[in-house]
Amino acid sequence: MRKAICPGSFDPVTNGHMDVIERASKLFDEVTVVIMTNFKKVGSTTFTEEERAAFIRTCTQHLPNVRVDYYNGLLVDYAREHDIHVIVKGLRVVSDFENEFQQSIANRHMNPDVETVFLPCQDKHLFLSSSLIKQICELGGDISEFVPAPICDEITERLRKGR
């Protein structure tokens, strides 16, 4: 069975994230979306791990080979513990590649059985990031084109609560 991991913080999940997850689900028998703790952002996430997992489960109901989990350690350790040998990463811009490439080399050094596959995102998602979406929404902008429809209202309500 070909299994892969799609890791990220997904705070919140965007249409760009969903594009990568859906494309990965066509390439692999099983895809685990792993909500990771970004230690640069500890304490500054908007949504809890459980909320982010619920958003992704809602948005992937149509993908029977996708499951959702969360993990607070090294991704290569998660891969080893779950016998997964492929990490799928979406790329938007060149700076994404530089960072992800560096991480892929470190991951392979720590676990030579893990390969990283890069999926370039579609043009229409090149500018999307969770941070940008949060900023647009918090300032009253419409995010319906940027996040999956089934969770848009919930995200909007939550982000505008503080206004």
C-alpha positions as CSV (number, residue, x, y, z in Angstrom):
1,M,0.0,0.0,0.0
2,R,1.4,3.4,-1.0
3,K,0.9,5.8,2.0
4,A,1.8,9.4,2.3
5,I,1.7,12.3,4.8
6,C,0.5,15.8,4.0
7,P,1.8,17.8,7.0
8,G,1.0,21.4,8.0
9,S,-0.4,23.7,10.6
10,F,-3.6,24.3,8.6
11,D,-4.6,27.4,10.7
12,P,-7.1,27.4,8.9
13,V,-7.1,25.0,6.0
14,T,-7.3,26.9,2.6
15,N,-8.3,25.9,-0.9
16,G,-4.6,25.7,-1.7
17,H,-4.2,23.1,1.1
18,M,-7.2,21.2,-0.2
19,D,-5.9,21.2,-3.8
20,V,-2.7,19.5,-2.6
21,I,-4.6,17.0,-0.4
22,E,-7.0,16.1,-3.2
23,R,-4.2,15.6,-5.7
24,A,-2.2,13.5,-3.3
25,S,-5.3,11.3,-2.7
26,K,-5.2,10.4,-6.4
27,L,-1.5,9.5,-6.2
28,F,-1.5,7.4,-3.0
29,D,-3.6,4.6,-1.6
30,E,-3.8,6.4,1.8
31,V,-3.1,10.0,2.7
32,T,-2.8,11.2,6.3
33,V,-3.2,14.9,6.8
34,V,-1.1,15.5,9.9
35,I,-1.7,18.7,11.8
36,M,1.7,19.6,13.1
37,T,2.8,22.1,15.8
38,N,4.8,24.9,14.3
39,F,7.1,25.8,17.1
40,K,7.6,29.2,15.6
41,K,3.9,29.8,16.1
42,V,3.3,28.1,19.4
43,G,0.7,30.1,21.3
44,S,-0.3,32.1,18.3
45,T,-2.6,29.7,16.5
46,T,-6.2,30.8,16.0
47,F,-7.8,27.4,16.0
48,T,-7.1,24.4,18.3
49,E,-5.8,21.1,16.9
50,E,-9.2,19.6,17.3
51,E,-10.9,22.4,15.4
52,R,-8.4,22.2,12.6
53,A,-8.8,18.5,12.4
54,A,-12.6,18.9,12.3
55,F,-12.3,21.4,9.5
56,I,-10.2,19.0,7.5
57,R,-12.4,16.0,8.2
58,T,-15.4,18.0,7.0
59,C,-13.6,19.1,3.8
60,T,-12.3,15.6,3.0
61,Q,-15.5,13.6,3.5
62,H,-15.5,13.0,-0.3
63,L,-12.0,11.4,-0.1
64,P,-12.3,7.9,1.4
65,N,-8.6,7.4,1.4
66,V,-7.8,10.5,3.5
67,R,-7.6,10.5,7.3
68,V,-6.6,13.2,9.7
69,D,-4.3,13.1,12.7
70,Y,-2.1,15.5,14.7
71,Y,1.4,15.2,16.0
72,N,3.7,17.4,18.1
73,G,7.1,15.8,17.4
74,L,9.4,15.3,14.4
75,L,7.5,14.4,11.2
76,V,10.0,11.7,10.4
77,D,9.2,10.0,13.8
78,Y,5.5,10.1,12.9
79,A,6.4,8.5,9.5
80,R,8.4,5.8,11.1
81,E,5.8,5.1,13.8
82,H,3.1,4.7,11.0
83,D,5.2,3.0,8.4
84,I,4.8,5.9,5.9
85,H,7.6,6.6,3.4
86,V,6.4,9.7,1.5
87,I,5.9,13.3,2.6
88,V,3.8,15.4,0.2
89,K,4.5,19.2,0.4
90,G,2.7,21.9,-1.6
91,L,4.8,24.7,-3.1
92,R,3.6,28.2,-3.9
93,V,6.7,30.3,-4.5
94,V,10.4,29.9,-4.8
95,S,11.0,30.7,-1.1
96,D,8.7,27.8,-0.2
97,F,11.0,25.5,-2.2
98,E,14.1,26.7,-0.4
99,N,12.6,26.0,3.0
100,E,10.9,22.7,2.1
101,F,14.0,21.5,0.2
102,Q,16.1,22.1,3.3
103,Q,13.6,20.3,5.5
104,S,13.5,17.4,3.0
105,I,17.2,16.9,3.3
106,A,17.1,17.0,7.1
107,N,14.2,14.5,7.1
108,R,16.1,12.2,4.8
109,H,19.2,12.4,7.0
110,M,17.1,11.5,10.0
111,N,15.1,8.8,8.2
112,P,16.6,7.6,4.9
113,D,13.4,5.6,4.2
114,V,11.4,8.8,3.8
115,E,11.1,10.7,0.5
116,T,9.6,14.1,0.0
117,V,7.4,14.8,-3.1
118,F,6.7,18.4,-4.0
119,L,3.4,19.4,-5.7
120,P,3.3,22.9,-7.1
121,C,0.0,24.5,-6.4
122,Q,-2.3,25.8,-9.1
123,D,-1.8,29.4,-10.2
124,K,-5.1,30.5,-8.6
125,H,-3.7,29.5,-5.2
126,L,-0.2,30.9,-5.4
127,F,-0.9,33.8,-3.1
128,L,-2.9,32.0,-0.5
129,S,-1.7,31.5,3.0
130,S,-3.6,30.9,6.3
131,S,-2.1,34.2,7.6
132,L,-3.3,36.2,4.7
133,I,-6.8,34.7,4.9
134,K,-7.0,35.5,8.6
135,Q,-5.9,39.1,8.0
136,I,-8.5,39.6,5.2
137,C,-11.3,38.1,7.2
138,E,-10.4,40.0,10.5
139,L,-10.5,43.3,8.5
140,G,-14.0,42.5,7.1
141,G,-13.0,41.0,3.7
142,D,-14.7,38.1,2.0
143,I,-12.7,34.9,2.2
144,S,-15.3,32.6,0.5
145,E,-13.0,32.2,-2.6
146,F,-10.1,31.2,-0.4
147,V,-11.4,28.6,2.0
148,P,-13.6,25.5,1.5
149,A,-17.3,26.3,1.4
150,P,-18.4,23.9,4.1
151,I,-16.2,25.7,6.7
152,C,-16.2,29.3,5.4
153,D,-19.0,30.6,7.7
154,E,-17.5,29.0,10.8
155,I,-14.1,30.4,10.1
156,T,-15.5,33.9,9.3
157,E,-17.6,34.0,12.4
158,R,-14.7,32.9,14.6
159,L,-12.2,35.4,13.1
160,R,-14.5,38.3,13.3
161,K,-15.5,37.7,16.9
162,G,-12.6,39.8,18.1
163,R,-13.5,42.8,16.0
